[in-house]
Amino acid sequence: MNNGSPQLFLLSGGAAYGLVCGLEARFAQESGYRIAGTFSAVGAMREQLLAGAACDVLILTAALVAGLQDSGHVVAGSARALGAVKTGIAVKAGDPLPAVGTPGELRQALLAARGIYFPDPLKATAGIHFMGLIRELGIEAQLSDRLRPFPNGASAMSAMAQAGEAGLLGCTQCTEILYTPGISLVAALPREFELATVYTAGVSASAASAQAATALVALLAGPQAAALRRAGGFED
């Protein structure tokens, strides 16, 4: 890919990283644009947009995109759903898979963990949910010295993969678990704590090339990428 190609700026939740990476070569070939993507907690990405960061395409939760469309920051009618992403439990590749299918089993697995990696509990969808979960289970105080938050799920999973100890658990969106080498998905959270977040792509009102941005949204959400979305953890 020619580094002199024009860039299309993307602000995205970390859940879509694998999907975007899987399509960037095709998009560059078809459009002539290379994707300059920033991936982090959806709240942080929204803040960057509102602060004036260069942005042609956004991938955030459906609720955030709807709000940005109402405020005029996303082009009306440009939003396309990518699918729902569940939140799950992860371990380092090769570690035993703990039972987490019920609230009681999940509680025991968390209490047995030597360290727990998860995304920002204030700005990341999965991190906010996870903190609520451990409070509901009544174990926040017991886990306080083992909680290891990171700015987003991707950095949390990467750090867990590189950690030199066993017996670690992670909690973030399944997409971020699936695309991180050295990490294995145990299962989605139990039904009682299930979190399925719908992600949506939309064209930024400040897009320098609305045509290329629209083409990227269509590719991400279209039938050509359906198998890649499913493999990466997006569900219809």
N, C-alpha and C positions, 0 to 999 in steps of 0.2 A: 504494500500500500504506500502510495506517494505521500511523504510527510508534508508536501506542499499543498495537499488537497485542503479545501475549505473545511472548517470544523462545524459540527452541529453540537451545541452544548446541551447536555442532559443533566438534570437534577433528579435523583431517584432514591427511593428507599432501597436498602440493601437486599431486599428480597428478590429484586429483579436483576441483580448483577449477573448471574449465570445466564439468564435469558438474553440479556443485551450482548454479553460476550459471544454467545453462540450465533448471533445474527450480525455482528458488526462487519465481518468480512463481506458478507453478501450485500449488506446495505452500502458499503463503500463501493463495491463493484457496480451496483445498480444506480446509485445516485451521484457518485463522485465525492461524497462527503464522508469524512471520518468522524466517528463519535467521540466527543470529549466528555466523558461521564464522571460525575461525582456521585458517590453512593454513601449514604449514611442513614441515621435515624430520620424518619419522615418529618418529625417536628423540626429538626435541624435544617432539612432541605427546604421546608416551607419558609423558615426564617431567612435562609440565604436568598431565596427568590424575592421576598419582601424587602430585603436590604439592598436589592439592585444587582444581584449576581447575574452574569450573562446566562440566559436560559432560552432554549428553543423548544425543548420537550420536557415535561414533568412526568414522573411515575410515582404516585403517592397513593395513599388509601383513597377509596372512593369518596369518603366523607370530606377529606381535605381537598380533593380536586373539585368537588361540588361547591365547596365554600369559596375556592379561588375563582371558580367560574362565575359565581354570584358577584364577587367583588371586582370582576373584570380582569383578573390576572391570567385566566385561562380562556382561550377562544371559545365562545359559545358553540356547542354542537360538535366540538372536536374530540371530546373524551370517549375513549373506548376501554371497556373492561378487559383485563388480562386473565382474571380468574381469582379464585379464593386460595389463600395460603394458610395452612394450619400451623400452629405453634407446637413444637415437639421437644423431646428430651434427647440429648446426645451424650455419647461417651467417646473416649479416645479409641481409635481403631485398634482392635485386638483385645480390648477390655471386655469382661463379661457384660452381658446386657441385663440390667436389673429389671425386675417386674415393676411396671409403672401403670398398669391398666386400671387401677382403682385409686381413689383418693388415699386410702390407707397404704397401699403399696408405694405410691408416689412419695408420701410422707416419709416412709421408712427409707426409701432410696435417697432422698435428700438428706436425711439425718445421718446416713452412713457415708455420704460423700466427703472427701477431704477438701474439696474446693468446688465452687459452683460458679460457672461462667455464664454471663447473660448481658444483654444490651442495656443501654441507658434507661434507668427506671423513671426518668422524667420526660424524655422526648421520644423514646422508641416504643412502638406499639407492643412488641413482645415483652420488653422490659417492664413497662407499666403493668401489664397483665401479670407477669411473674411475681412482682412484689405484692400485688393483691392476693395472689394465690397462696404465697407462704404466710401472709397475715391471716388468711382464712383458715389455713391449716394450723395456725397457732404456734409456728416454729421460727418466727423472724428473729427473736432474741437468741435462740439456740444456734442459729446459722450465721449470726452477724459477723463472726470472725472468719467465716469461710466464703462470704459473698464477694464475688470479683466482677464488678460491673465494668463495661467497656463502652465507648461511644456508640457502637452499633453491633449488630449480631455477627457480622463478618469478622470484625476485629476480635470479638470475644471467642469465636470458634477457632480462629487462627492462633490466638494465644494459647488456647487449651490444647490444640494439636501439638504445639511446640513445648508445652510444659513438661518438665522432666519427672513428673510423678504420676502414679496410677491412682485409680479411685476417684477420678474427677467426673463431674456431671456438668452438662450445659443445657440451657434452655433458650431457644430462640425460634424463629420461623423455620419451618422444614426446608425451605429453599436454601437458606444460608447453611444449614447443616449438610445438605446433599452436595453442595458445590465446594465444600472445604476438604481438601486432602487431609487424611489422617484423623478424620472424624466419622463416626458411624451414627446413623439415626436409630434410636431405640424404638420410639413410637411417638405418635401424636399424644398430646395431653389427654387424660381421661375425659370421658364425655361431660362429666360434671364441671370440668374446668376448660372445656374446649374453646379455642379462639381461632376462628377462621376469618381472616382479613381479606376483603376484596381489594385488589389493586387495580388502578386505572391509569392509563396514559392519556395525556392531553397536550395540546399545542399551547405554548406560552404566548400571551398577548404581545410580548416583547420580542418574539422570534425574528431573527434577522432574515431567515428564509422560511416563510410559512409553508411553501410548497414541499421543501425537503423534510420539514418537521412533520407535516401531515403524512408524508410517505413513510416515515419511520414509525409513526403511531399505527398506521395501517399494517405494516409488516409485523410489528410486535403482537398485535391483536388478531391478525388474520389467520386463515387456514394454513398458510405455509409454515407457520410457527407452532401449530397445534401440538405436534409430537414433542417439540422442544419444551413447550410450556409444561406439558404433563410430566415429562422426564425430570424437569427441574422442580416439581412440587406444586405447580399451579393446578387447581381443580376447577372444572366447569361448574 
